[in-house]
Amino acid sequence: MPPTQDPFYAGLGQAVRIGTELLAALIVGGGLGWVVDTYLLHSNPGGLIVGLVLGVAAGIRNAYRAAQQWPQA
């Protein structure tokens, strides 16, 4: 399917992409933090909090990179 030329749907697609990247980074960071807490350090909830913070930072970085690729109007 060719990309749409309608700016509404193009923007909607970009917004969904950004939201998905933010959510995925948060889930991965939190999941890794939980695994570190549960199986490695046994330090509730330190690893989970650190993992969530790192996930948020990674998600924002990915969102920024994706926004840099948008065509200039």
DSSP file (Angstrom, degrees, kcal/mol; ACC not computed):
  #  RESIDUE AA STRUCTURE BP1 BP2  ACC     N-H-->O    O-->H-N    N-H-->O    O-->H-N    TCO  KAPPA ALPHA  PHI   PSI    X-CA   Y-CA   Z-CA
    1    1 A M              0   0    0      0, 0.0     3,-0.1     0, 0.0     0, 0.0   0.000 360.0 360.0 360.0 126.7    0.0    0.0    0.0
    2    2 A P        -     0   0    0      0, 0.0     2,-0.0     0, 0.0     0, 0.0  -0.362 360.0 -91.8 -71.3 152.4    1.5    3.3   -1.0
    3    3 A P        -     0   0    0      0, 0.0     2,-0.1     0, 0.0     7,-0.1  -0.333  47.4-109.1 -63.2 145.8    2.0    6.0    1.7
    4    4 A T        -     0   0    0      1,-0.1     0, 0.0     2,-0.1     0, 0.0  -0.408  13.5-152.7 -76.9 150.7   -0.9    8.4    1.9
    5    5 A Q        +     0   0    0     -2,-0.1    -1,-0.1     5,-0.0     3,-0.0   0.495  65.6 108.2 -97.4  -6.9   -0.7   12.0    0.8
    6    6 A D     >  -     0   0    0      1,-0.2     4,-2.1     2,-0.0     5,-0.2  -0.602  64.4-148.0 -72.7 121.0   -3.4   13.2    3.3
    7    7 A P  H  > S+     0   0    0      0, 0.0     4,-2.5     0, 0.0     5,-0.2   0.814  93.5  59.2 -63.6 -29.7   -1.6   15.2    6.0
    8    8 A F  H  > S+     0   0    0      2,-0.2     4,-2.4     1,-0.2     5,-0.1   0.955 110.6  40.1 -62.4 -49.2   -4.0   14.1    8.7
    9    9 A Y  H  > S+     0   0    0      2,-0.2     4,-2.2     1,-0.2    -1,-0.2   0.834 113.7  54.2 -72.2 -31.4   -3.3   10.4    8.2
   10   10 A A  H  X S+     0   0    0     -4,-2.1     4,-1.9     2,-0.2    -1,-0.2   0.932 112.5  43.9 -64.8 -44.4    0.4   11.0    7.8
   11   11 A G  H  X S+     0   0    0     -4,-2.5     4,-2.4     2,-0.2    -2,-0.2   0.880 111.9  53.2 -66.8 -38.2    0.5   12.9   11.1
   12   12 A L  H  X S+     0   0    0     -4,-2.4     4,-2.3    -5,-0.2    -1,-0.2   0.902 108.1  50.9 -63.2 -41.0   -1.7   10.2   12.7
   13   13 A G  H  X S+     0   0    0     -4,-2.2     4,-2.1     2,-0.2    -1,-0.2   0.905 110.3  48.8 -62.9 -41.9    0.7    7.5   11.6
   14   14 A Q  H  X S+     0   0    0     -4,-1.9     4,-2.6     2,-0.2    -2,-0.2   0.907 110.6  51.1 -64.2 -41.3    3.7    9.4   13.0
   15   15 A A  H  X S+     0   0    0     -4,-2.4     4,-2.5     1,-0.2    -2,-0.2   0.900 110.3  48.7 -63.7 -40.9    1.8    9.9   16.3
   16   16 A V  H  X S+     0   0    0     -4,-2.3     4,-2.4     2,-0.2    -1,-0.2   0.896 111.1  51.1 -65.3 -39.6    1.0    6.2   16.6
   17   17 A R  H  X S+     0   0    0     -4,-2.1     4,-2.3     2,-0.2    -2,-0.2   0.933 111.6  46.5 -62.9 -46.3    4.7    5.4   15.8
   18   18 A I  H  X S+     0   0    0     -4,-2.6     4,-2.4     1,-0.2    -2,-0.2   0.928 113.5  48.8 -62.8 -45.5    6.0    7.8   18.5
   19   19 A G  H  X S+     0   0    0     -4,-2.5     4,-2.4     1,-0.2    -1,-0.2   0.892 111.2  49.9 -62.2 -40.2    3.5    6.4   21.1
   20   20 A T  H  X S+     0   0    0     -4,-2.4     4,-2.7     2,-0.2    -1,-0.2   0.903 110.6  49.5 -65.9 -41.3    4.3    2.9   20.3
   21   21 A E  H  X S+     0   0    0     -4,-2.3     4,-2.2     2,-0.2    -2,-0.2   0.900 111.9  48.4 -65.6 -40.1    8.1    3.5   20.7
   22   22 A L  H  X S+     0   0    0     -4,-2.4     4,-2.0     2,-0.2    -2,-0.2   0.936 114.3  45.6 -64.0 -45.8    7.5    5.3   24.0
   23   23 A L  H  X S+     0   0    0     -4,-2.4     4,-2.5     1,-0.2    -2,-0.2   0.912 112.7  50.1 -64.5 -43.5    5.4    2.5   25.3
   24   24 A A  H  X S+     0   0    0     -4,-2.7     4,-2.6     1,-0.2     5,-0.2   0.910 110.7  49.1 -63.6 -42.3    7.7   -0.3   24.1
   25   25 A A  H  X S+     0   0    0     -4,-2.2     4,-2.6     1,-0.2     5,-0.2   0.896 111.9  49.4 -64.1 -39.2   10.8    1.4   25.7
   26   26 A L  H  X S+     0   0    0     -4,-2.0     4,-2.5     2,-0.2     5,-0.2   0.904 112.5  47.1 -66.4 -41.7    8.9    1.8   29.0
   27   27 A I  H  X S+     0   0    0     -4,-2.5     4,-2.5     2,-0.2    -2,-0.2   0.918 114.5  46.2 -66.7 -43.5    7.8   -1.9   29.0
   28   28 A V  H  X S+     0   0    0     -4,-2.6     4,-2.7     2,-0.2     5,-0.2   0.936 114.7  46.9 -66.0 -45.9   11.3   -3.1   28.1
   29   29 A G  H  X S+     0   0    0     -4,-2.6     4,-2.3    -5,-0.2    23,-0.2   0.931 115.6  45.2 -62.1 -45.8   13.0   -0.9   30.7
   30   30 A G  H  X S+     0   0    0     -4,-2.5     4,-2.4    21,-0.2    -1,-0.2   0.896 113.2  51.0 -64.0 -40.1   10.5   -1.9   33.4
   31   31 A G  H  X S+     0   0    0     -4,-2.5     4,-2.3    -5,-0.2    -2,-0.2   0.916 111.2  46.8 -64.2 -43.7   10.7   -5.5   32.5
   32   32 A L  H  X S+     0   0    0     -4,-2.7     4,-2.4     2,-0.2    -1,-0.2   0.897 112.4  50.9 -66.0 -38.8   14.5   -5.6   32.7
   33   33 A G  H  X S+     0   0    0     -4,-2.3     4,-2.4    -5,-0.2    15,-0.3   0.902 110.0  49.8 -63.5 -40.3   14.4   -3.7   36.0
   34   34 A W  H  X S+     0   0    0     -4,-2.4     4,-3.0     2,-0.2     5,-0.2   0.907 110.3  50.3 -63.8 -41.8   11.9   -6.2   37.4
   35   35 A V  H  X>S+     0   0    0     -4,-2.3     4,-2.7     2,-0.2     5,-0.7   0.918 110.5  49.6 -63.1 -43.1   14.1   -9.1   36.2
   36   36 A V  I  X>S+     0   0    0     -4,-2.4     5,-2.9     1,-0.2     4,-1.2   0.923 114.8  45.3 -61.7 -43.4   17.2   -7.5   37.9
   37   37 A D  I  <>S+     0   0    0     -4,-2.4     5,-1.2     4,-0.2     6,-0.3   0.938 119.3  39.7 -62.6 -47.7   15.2   -7.0   41.1
   38   38 A T  I  <5S+     0   0    0     -4,-3.0    -2,-0.2    -5,-0.2    -3,-0.2   0.906 130.6  18.8 -74.3 -43.7   13.7  -10.5   41.1
   39   39 A Y  I  <5S+     0   0    0     -4,-2.7    -3,-0.2    -5,-0.2    -2,-0.1   0.695 129.8  28.3-107.8 -21.4   16.5  -12.7   40.0
   40   40 A L  I  <<S+     0   0    0     -4,-1.2    -3,-0.2    -5,-0.7    -4,-0.1   0.866 128.2  13.7-108.5 -56.1   19.8  -10.9   40.4
   41   41 A L  I   <S-     0   0    0     -5,-2.9    -4,-0.2     2,-0.1    -3,-0.1   0.686  73.0-144.5-101.8 -19.9   19.9   -8.3   43.2
   42   42 A H      < +     0   0    0     -5,-1.2     2,-0.4    -6,-0.7    -4,-0.2   0.923  52.7 139.1  52.9  47.7   16.7   -9.0   45.3
   43   43 A S    >>  -     0   0    0     -6,-0.3     4,-1.1    -7,-0.1     3,-0.8  -0.727  48.4-133.7-125.9  80.3   16.3   -5.3   45.9
   44   44 A N  T 34 S-     0   0    0     -2,-0.4   -10,-0.0     1,-0.3     0, 0.0  -0.536  76.5  -8.8 -73.4 141.8   12.7   -4.3   45.6
   45   45 A P  T 3> S+     0   0    0      0, 0.0     4,-2.4     0, 0.0    -1,-0.3  -0.754 109.1  89.8 -99.2  28.0   11.9   -1.8   43.9
   46   46 A G  H <> S+     0   0    0     -3,-0.8     4,-2.4     1,-0.2     5,-0.2   0.907  93.6  43.8 -55.7 -50.5   15.3   -0.2   43.1
   47   47 A G  H  X S+     0   0    0     -4,-1.1     4,-2.7     1,-0.2    -1,-0.2   0.869 112.7  53.1 -65.0 -37.0   15.9   -2.1   39.9
   48   48 A L  H  > S+     0   0    0    -15,-0.3     4,-2.5     2,-0.2    -1,-0.2   0.923 110.4  47.0 -64.2 -44.3   12.4   -1.5   38.7
   49   49 A I  H  X S+     0   0    0     -4,-2.4     4,-2.4     2,-0.2    -2,-0.2   0.932 113.9  47.1 -64.3 -45.2   12.6    2.2   39.3
   50   50 A V  H  X S+     0   0    0     -4,-2.4     4,-2.5    -5,-0.2    -2,-0.2   0.912 112.6  50.7 -62.5 -41.6   16.0    2.5   37.5
   51   51 A G  H  X S+     0   0    0     -4,-2.7     4,-2.4     2,-0.2   -21,-0.2   0.899 110.4  48.8 -63.1 -41.5   14.7    0.4   34.6
   52   52 A L  H  X S+     0   0    0     -4,-2.5     4,-2.5   -23,-0.2    -1,-0.2   0.908 111.6  49.2 -65.3 -41.3   11.6    2.6   34.2
   53   53 A V  H  X S+     0   0    0     -4,-2.4     4,-2.3     2,-0.2    -2,-0.2   0.928 113.4  46.2 -63.8 -44.5   13.7    5.7   34.3
   54   54 A L  H  X S+     0   0    0     -4,-2.5     4,-2.5     1,-0.2    -1,-0.2   0.879 111.5  52.9 -65.2 -36.7   16.1    4.3   31.7
   55   55 A G  H  X S+     0   0    0     -4,-2.4     4,-2.5     2,-0.2    -2,-0.2   0.909 109.2  48.3 -63.5 -42.9   13.1    3.1   29.6
   56   56 A V  H  X S+     0   0    0     -4,-2.5     4,-2.5     2,-0.2     5,-0.2   0.922 112.1  49.6 -62.8 -43.7   11.6    6.6   29.7
   57   57 A A  H  X S+     0   0    0     -4,-2.3     4,-2.2     1,-0.2    -2,-0.2   0.912 112.6  46.8 -62.4 -42.6   14.9    8.1   28.6
   58   58 A A  H  X S+     0   0    0     -4,-2.5     4,-2.4     2,-0.2    -1,-0.2   0.893 111.8  51.3 -66.1 -39.2   15.3    5.7   25.8
   59   59 A G  H  X S+     0   0    0     -4,-2.5     4,-2.4     2,-0.2    -2,-0.2   0.906 110.6  47.6 -64.9 -42.0   11.7    6.3   24.6
   60   60 A I  H  X S+     0   0    0     -4,-2.5     4,-2.5     2,-0.2    -1,-0.2   0.899 111.5  51.5 -65.8 -39.8   12.2   10.0   24.6
   61   61 A R  H  X S+     0   0    0     -4,-2.2     4,-2.3    -5,-0.2    -2,-0.2   0.919 111.5  46.9 -61.9 -43.7   15.5    9.6   22.7
   62   62 A N  H  X S+     0   0    0     -4,-2.4     4,-2.3     2,-0.2    -2,-0.2   0.891 111.6  51.1 -65.9 -39.1   13.8    7.4   20.1
   63   63 A A  H  X S+     0   0    0     -4,-2.4     4,-2.3     2,-0.2    -2,-0.2   0.909 110.0  49.8 -64.5 -41.5   10.9    9.8   19.8
   64   64 A Y  H  X S+     0   0    0     -4,-2.5     4,-1.7     2,-0.2    -2,-0.2   0.921 111.0  49.1 -62.4 -44.4   13.3   12.7   19.2
   65   65 A R  H  X S+     0   0    0     -4,-2.3     4,-0.7     1,-0.2    -2,-0.2   0.900 111.5  49.2 -62.9 -40.2   15.1   10.7   16.6
   66   66 A A  H >< S+     0   0    0     -4,-2.3     3,-0.8     1,-0.2     4,-0.3   0.892 109.3  52.4 -66.3 -38.7   11.9    9.9   14.8
   67   67 A A  H >< S+     0   0    0     -4,-2.3     3,-1.1     1,-0.2    -1,-0.2   0.815 101.5  61.0 -68.1 -29.2   10.8   13.5   14.9
   68   68 A Q  H 3< S+     0   0    0     -4,-1.7    -1,-0.2     1,-0.2    -2,-0.2   0.746  99.7  56.8 -67.5 -22.2   14.1   14.5   13.3
   69   69 A Q  T << S+     0   0    0     -3,-0.8    -1,-0.2    -4,-0.7    -2,-0.2   0.524  80.7 111.5 -87.5  -6.8   13.2   12.4   10.2
   70   70 A W  S <  S-     0   0    0     -3,-1.1     2,-0.1    -4,-0.3     3,-0.0  -0.398  78.5-105.8 -66.5 143.1    9.9   14.2    9.6
   71   71 A P        -     0   0    0      0, 0.0     2,-0.3     0, 0.0    -1,-0.1  -0.455  35.0-113.4 -68.2 142.2    9.8   16.3    6.4
   72   72 A Q              0   0    0      1,-0.1    -3,-0.0    -2,-0.1     0, 0.0  -0.591 360.0 360.0 -78.0 135.6   10.0   20.0    7.0
   73   73 A A              0   0    0     -2,-0.3    -1,-0.1    -3,-0.0    -3,-0.0   0.448 360.0 360.0 -84.7 360.0    6.8   21.9    6.0
